[in-house]
Amino acid sequence: MMRWSVSFSILDDLLWSVITAFESVVLVSMLCFFFLFCGCNI
Protein backbone atom coordinates (compact mmCIF):
# COMPACT_ATOMS: atom_id res chain seq x y z
CA MET A 1 0.00 0.00 0.00
CA MET A 2 2.85 2.38 0.82
CA ARG A 3 4.43 1.83 -2.59
CA TRP A 4 1.20 2.87 -4.32
CA SER A 5 0.93 6.11 -2.36
CA VAL A 6 4.56 7.01 -3.12
CA SER A 7 4.15 6.36 -6.86
CA PHE A 8 0.90 8.33 -6.86
CA SER A 9 2.63 11.24 -5.11
CA ILE A 10 5.41 11.25 -7.72
CA LEU A 11 2.85 11.05 -10.53
CA ASP A 12 0.83 13.86 -8.94
CA ASP A 13 3.91 16.09 -8.67
CA LEU A 14 4.85 15.35 -12.28
CA LEU A 15 1.32 16.08 -13.50
CA TRP A 16 1.20 19.33 -11.50
CA SER A 17 4.53 20.43 -13.02
CA VAL A 18 3.26 19.70 -16.54
CA ILE A 19 0.02 21.61 -15.93
CA THR A 20 1.88 24.59 -14.44
CA ALA A 21 4.33 24.70 -17.36
CA PHE A 22 1.46 24.45 -19.86
CA GLU A 23 -0.44 27.30 -18.18
CA SER A 24 2.71 29.45 -18.20
CA VAL A 25 3.19 28.84 -21.93
CA VAL A 26 -0.46 29.68 -22.62
CA LEU A 27 -0.30 32.90 -20.58
CA VAL A 28 2.90 34.06 -22.28
CA SER A 29 1.57 33.28 -25.75
CA MET A 30 -1.68 35.16 -24.97
CA LEU A 31 0.35 38.19 -23.88
CA CYS A 32 2.46 38.00 -27.04
CA PHE A 33 -0.63 37.79 -29.25
CA PHE A 34 -2.21 40.72 -27.41
CA PHE A 35 0.86 42.91 -27.90
CA LEU A 36 1.24 41.82 -31.54
CA PHE A 37 -2.37 42.54 -32.53
CA CYS A 38 -3.50 45.20 -30.04
CA GLY A 39 -0.24 46.89 -29.07
CA CYS A 40 0.06 48.74 -32.35
CA ASN A 41 -3.40 50.31 -31.99
CA ILE A 42 -2.89 51.68 -28.47
N, C-alpha and C positions, 0 to 999 in steps of 0.2 A: 504493500500500500504506500509506503514511504517513497519508493522509487517512482510511482506514478505521479505523486504530488510534486516531486522535484522536476520531473520531465515536463509536467504541465506548467510549472513556474517558469522554466527556461523558455518553453514555447510561448507563454504569455508575454514574457519580456521581449522576445524576438518579434512577436506580432505587434506589440505596442511601439517598438522602434520603427518597424516598417510603416505603420500608420502615421506616426509622427513625421517621418521623413517625407511621406507622400503628401501630407497636409502642408508641410513647409514648401515643397515644390509647387503645389497648386497655388498657394498664397503668393509666392514670388512671381509665378507666371501671370497671375491675375494682375498684380501690380505693374508688371512690364507691359501687358496688353493695354492697361488703362493709360499709362504714360505714352505709349506709342500712338494710340488712337485719340485720346482726349487731351493729352498734354499740349499738343500743338494749338488747340483751340482756346485754351485758357490764357 
